[in-house]
Amino acid sequence: MKLLTAEEVEAATQRSIQKKLRIGDLLVQEGILSQIDIAKALALQYGLDYVDLDEVSIQPDAPKRITEKLARTLGLIPISSTDQISVIAVSDPVQALKLDSSKTQLIGKLELKVCSKSQIEQAISRNYRDDHVIDSIVNIS
């Protein structure tokens, strides 16, 4: 993970305010840091584990515990779930606070793991794509 000096962070903060972007998004946009760098920094900041979704198998039934719309809106995806714990990959841990248990089928304690925004988006597309196909077939009929 690349480290920035205090001066670089201050300058980036000022640019992010001017451009009305989150500092992490600005640093990625400017090519200073990668999405993986940002994810690892967020994991460190929030005391969570970093997870590489390219190296983890998502349990087939886990994503079904929340809707695709909610997954896309909050930038997260369930990667495993048992009666005791649901493991959720998030690109922004703060967004997970918006999870409303009445709108999900998540069971037990939530364990958050941080990964890059692009990995979340790819995982959502892979794990919910069958729903798009079914929706398309139903809408055509």
Disulfide bonds with the S-S distance in Angstrom:
none
